[in-house]
Amino acid sequence: MPSREDILILGLTAGTVGSLVGGLLLGIGLGMVTQGAHAGWLLVLPAAPIAGGLGYLLARRLVSRPPTV
């Protein structure tokens, strides 16, 4: 069972990593779209699912870790 500290660190880490990755993909993709490169949509559309997927992977790692006593 993860402790409160582990859950807090997970939330902060997932939020930070998700914001950075999602924001980076969104910013670069929208910049490309506004310049006329339609390939930018390949970065914009999966930005949120990729950011959420990273949080999911961090949570699975926390749950699979053996409990500390």
PyMOL CGO cylinders between C-alpha atoms (Angstrom):
from pymol import cmd
from pymol.cgo import CYLINDER

trace = [
    CYLINDER, 0.00, 0.00, 0.00, 1.58, 3.30, -1.04, 0.3, 1, 1, 1, 1, 1, 1,
    CYLINDER, 1.58, 3.30, -1.04, 1.92, 5.94, 1.64, 0.3, 1, 1, 1, 1, 1, 1,
    CYLINDER, 1.92, 5.94, 1.64, 0.53, 9.47, 1.45, 0.3, 1, 1, 1, 1, 1, 1,
    CYLINDER, 0.53, 9.47, 1.45, 3.99, 10.75, 0.64, 0.3, 1, 1, 1, 1, 1, 1,
    CYLINDER, 3.99, 10.75, 0.64, 4.27, 8.40, -2.34, 0.3, 1, 1, 1, 1, 1, 1,
    CYLINDER, 4.27, 8.40, -2.34, 0.88, 9.48, -3.66, 0.3, 1, 1, 1, 1, 1, 1,
    CYLINDER, 0.88, 9.48, -3.66, 1.76, 13.17, -3.26, 0.3, 1, 1, 1, 1, 1, 1,
    CYLINDER, 1.76, 13.17, -3.26, 5.06, 12.73, -5.08, 0.3, 1, 1, 1, 1, 1, 1,
    CYLINDER, 5.06, 12.73, -5.08, 3.30, 10.75, -7.81, 0.3, 1, 1, 1, 1, 1, 1,
    CYLINDER, 3.30, 10.75, -7.81, 0.76, 13.53, -8.32, 0.3, 1, 1, 1, 1, 1, 1,
    CYLINDER, 0.76, 13.53, -8.32, 3.40, 16.23, -8.47, 0.3, 1, 1, 1, 1, 1, 1,
    CYLINDER, 3.40, 16.23, -8.47, 5.61, 14.24, -10.80, 0.3, 1, 1, 1, 1, 1, 1,
    CYLINDER, 5.61, 14.24, -10.80, 2.78, 13.20, -13.13, 0.3, 1, 1, 1, 1, 1, 1,
    CYLINDER, 2.78, 13.20, -13.13, 1.45, 16.76, -13.24, 0.3, 1, 1, 1, 1, 1, 1,
    CYLINDER, 1.45, 16.76, -13.24, 4.83, 18.26, -13.99, 0.3, 1, 1, 1, 1, 1, 1,
    CYLINDER, 4.83, 18.26, -13.99, 5.87, 15.70, -16.60, 0.3, 1, 1, 1, 1, 1, 1,
    CYLINDER, 5.87, 15.70, -16.60, 2.42, 15.75, -18.22, 0.3, 1, 1, 1, 1, 1, 1,
    CYLINDER, 2.42, 15.75, -18.22, 2.37, 19.53, -18.42, 0.3, 1, 1, 1, 1, 1, 1,
    CYLINDER, 2.37, 19.53, -18.42, 5.85, 19.72, -19.90, 0.3, 1, 1, 1, 1, 1, 1,
    CYLINDER, 5.85, 19.72, -19.90, 5.36, 16.98, -22.48, 0.3, 1, 1, 1, 1, 1, 1,
    CYLINDER, 5.36, 16.98, -22.48, 1.81, 17.95, -23.43, 0.3, 1, 1, 1, 1, 1, 1,
    CYLINDER, 1.81, 17.95, -23.43, 2.64, 21.66, -23.57, 0.3, 1, 1, 1, 1, 1, 1,
    CYLINDER, 2.64, 21.66, -23.57, 5.73, 21.05, -25.67, 0.3, 1, 1, 1, 1, 1, 1,
    CYLINDER, 5.73, 21.05, -25.67, 3.83, 18.91, -28.18, 0.3, 1, 1, 1, 1, 1, 1,
    CYLINDER, 3.83, 18.91, -28.18, 0.95, 21.39, -28.27, 0.3, 1, 1, 1, 1, 1, 1,
    CYLINDER, 0.95, 21.39, -28.27, 3.20, 24.43, -28.67, 0.3, 1, 1, 1, 1, 1, 1,
    CYLINDER, 3.20, 24.43, -28.67, 5.37, 22.98, -31.41, 0.3, 1, 1, 1, 1, 1, 1,
    CYLINDER, 5.37, 22.98, -31.41, 2.40, 21.45, -33.22, 0.3, 1, 1, 1, 1, 1, 1,
    CYLINDER, 2.40, 21.45, -33.22, 0.32, 24.64, -33.19, 0.3, 1, 1, 1, 1, 1, 1,
    CYLINDER, 0.32, 24.64, -33.19, 3.35, 26.61, -34.31, 0.3, 1, 1, 1, 1, 1, 1,
    CYLINDER, 3.35, 26.61, -34.31, 3.72, 24.29, -37.27, 0.3, 1, 1, 1, 1, 1, 1,
    CYLINDER, 3.72, 24.29, -37.27, 0.00, 24.48, -38.12, 0.3, 1, 1, 1, 1, 1, 1,
    CYLINDER, 0.00, 24.48, -38.12, -0.02, 28.28, -38.06, 0.3, 1, 1, 1, 1, 1, 1,
    CYLINDER, -0.02, 28.28, -38.06, 2.96, 28.28, -40.43, 0.3, 1, 1, 1, 1, 1, 1,
    CYLINDER, 2.96, 28.28, -40.43, 1.03, 26.09, -42.87, 0.3, 1, 1, 1, 1, 1, 1,
    CYLINDER, 1.03, 26.09, -42.87, 2.60, 22.71, -42.13, 0.3, 1, 1, 1, 1, 1, 1,
    CYLINDER, 2.60, 22.71, -42.13, -0.29, 20.31, -41.70, 0.3, 1, 1, 1, 1, 1, 1,
    CYLINDER, -0.29, 20.31, -41.70, 2.05, 17.72, -40.19, 0.3, 1, 1, 1, 1, 1, 1,
    CYLINDER, 2.05, 17.72, -40.19, 1.80, 19.76, -36.98, 0.3, 1, 1, 1, 1, 1, 1,
    CYLINDER, 1.80, 19.76, -36.98, -1.57, 18.13, -36.33, 0.3, 1, 1, 1, 1, 1, 1,
    CYLINDER, -1.57, 18.13, -36.33, 0.35, 14.89, -35.74, 0.3, 1, 1, 1, 1, 1, 1,
    CYLINDER, 0.35, 14.89, -35.74, 1.84, 16.58, -32.67, 0.3, 1, 1, 1, 1, 1, 1,
    CYLINDER, 1.84, 16.58, -32.67, -1.25, 18.49, -31.51, 0.3, 1, 1, 1, 1, 1, 1,
    CYLINDER, -1.25, 18.49, -31.51, -3.82, 15.69, -31.51, 0.3, 1, 1, 1, 1, 1, 1,
    CYLINDER, -3.82, 15.69, -31.51, -1.99, 13.12, -29.34, 0.3, 1, 1, 1, 1, 1, 1,
    CYLINDER, -1.99, 13.12, -29.34, -0.59, 15.71, -26.88, 0.3, 1, 1, 1, 1, 1, 1,
    CYLINDER, -0.59, 15.71, -26.88, -3.14, 15.09, -24.10, 0.3, 1, 1, 1, 1, 1, 1,
    CYLINDER, -3.14, 15.09, -24.10, -3.26, 11.26, -24.37, 0.3, 1, 1, 1, 1, 1, 1,
    CYLINDER, -3.26, 11.26, -24.37, 0.54, 11.03, -24.31, 0.3, 1, 1, 1, 1, 1, 1,
    CYLINDER, 0.54, 11.03, -24.31, 0.73, 13.32, -21.27, 0.3, 1, 1, 1, 1, 1, 1,
    CYLINDER, 0.73, 13.32, -21.27, -1.92, 11.24, -19.48, 0.3, 1, 1, 1, 1, 1, 1,
    CYLINDER, -1.92, 11.24, -19.48, -0.21, 8.01, -20.46, 0.3, 1, 1, 1, 1, 1, 1,
    CYLINDER, -0.21, 8.01, -20.46, 2.99, 9.12, -18.75, 0.3, 1, 1, 1, 1, 1, 1,
    CYLINDER, 2.99, 9.12, -18.75, 1.05, 9.71, -15.53, 0.3, 1, 1, 1, 1, 1, 1,
    CYLINDER, 1.05, 9.71, -15.53, -0.52, 6.27, -15.88, 0.3, 1, 1, 1, 1, 1, 1,
    CYLINDER, -0.52, 6.27, -15.88, 2.91, 4.64, -16.27, 0.3, 1, 1, 1, 1, 1, 1,
    CYLINDER, 2.91, 4.64, -16.27, 4.19, 6.46, -13.18, 0.3, 1, 1, 1, 1, 1, 1,
    CYLINDER, 4.19, 6.46, -13.18, 1.16, 5.25, -11.18, 0.3, 1, 1, 1, 1, 1, 1,
    CYLINDER, 1.16, 5.25, -11.18, 1.65, 1.64, -12.30, 0.3, 1, 1, 1, 1, 1, 1,
    CYLINDER, 1.65, 1.64, -12.30, 5.28, 1.80, -11.23, 0.3, 1, 1, 1, 1, 1, 1,
    CYLINDER, 5.28, 1.80, -11.23, 4.22, 3.05, -7.80, 0.3, 1, 1, 1, 1, 1, 1,
    CYLINDER, 4.22, 3.05, -7.80, 1.62, 0.30, -7.33, 0.3, 1, 1, 1, 1, 1, 1,
    CYLINDER, 1.62, 0.30, -7.33, 3.94, -2.51, -8.48, 0.3, 1, 1, 1, 1, 1, 1,
    CYLINDER, 3.94, -2.51, -8.48, 6.68, -1.47, -6.04, 0.3, 1, 1, 1, 1, 1, 1,
    CYLINDER, 6.68, -1.47, -6.04, 6.84, -3.65, -2.90, 0.3, 1, 1, 1, 1, 1, 1,
    CYLINDER, 6.84, -3.65, -2.90, 5.63, -1.89, 0.26, 0.3, 1, 1, 1, 1, 1, 1,
    CYLINDER, 5.63, -1.89, 0.26, 8.18, -0.32, 2.54, 0.3, 1, 1, 1, 1, 1, 1,
    CYLINDER, 8.18, -0.32, 2.54, 7.97, -1.05, 6.23, 0.3, 1, 1, 1, 1, 1, 1,
]
cmd.load_cgo(trace, "trace")
